[in-house]
Amino acid sequence: MNDKINASRFLGFAGLYENVRPSVPAAACGILVDYFGKKPSTTVDLGCGTGLSTIVWKDKSERIIGIEPSDDMLATARHKEAENISFIQAFSDHTTLPEDTADIVVCSQSFHWMEPQSTLAEVNRILKPGGVFATIDCDWPPVCDWRAESAYCELMSKVHHIESEHARIKESFRRWDKNEHLSNIKNSGYFRYCREIVFLNQEKGDANRFIGLALSQGGLQTILKTQPSLIEADIELFEKKIQAIFNNREFMIGFCYRMRVGIK
């Protein structure tokens, strides 16, 4: 079924997502360009969301194409269109792009929402020989204060419990294990070299952004849209804890990334 079942999961909170989610670090783009060996003529951002992961390529690639199935996310992304940036509404197993289109294909925080075999087959179809494919994912929670991180984990544990106990919610999405990204890339047989790269990037934040990062998770949003009474009290408690920990001060949030790379 690929990511079609998941597209509706991202309706209704594109603005929140846009305001709190981290940008793809420039260092990650630099690594992929170095692997390719020159400035790419075309980069495809597969599952681009609101375009946060697309615009980082503006000066690093001649042309950038964002692919996104969600109406809400795509509407926000299209405000970022520029001379060399465009967006297409499509799914990861059928991008509508011609064969051998891309020098680099990137899935930023999105590959776990895509059926891997059909997605990798499509990546192979649109990726030129010698091209680079990468999945880029954050580890959650981000690094800041152990008390805040613990509160985040408690809230997400409740989200996962609700997902497992309520069939309507459980059946509304399908998620693939991020820990299997590298093996899926290797086992596809499309790539002659594969590896994982781990790094940390810091951005400024405050209590409201940390709370927003939790609220921007698709699982929590699904519960809020379907059975909000199951999670509202937990959210209220989480918000009080985070506000008490950080008050009004600004701090640095550390986003831990895992990038899995395949060279065609």
Secondary structure, 3 states (H helix, E strand, C coil): CHHHHHHHHHCCCHHHHHHHCCCCCHHHHHHHHHHHCCCCCEEEEECCCCCHHHHCCCCCCCEEEEECCCHHHHHHHHHHCECCEEEECCECCECCCCCCCEEEEEEECCHHHCCHHHHHHHHHHHEEEEEEEEEEEECCCCECCHHHHHHHHHHHHHHHHHHHHCHHHHCCCCCCCHHHHHHHHHHCCCCCEEEEEEEEEEEEECHHHHHHHHHCCHHHHHHHHHCHHHCHHHHHHHHHHHHHHHCCCCEEEEEEEEEEEEEC
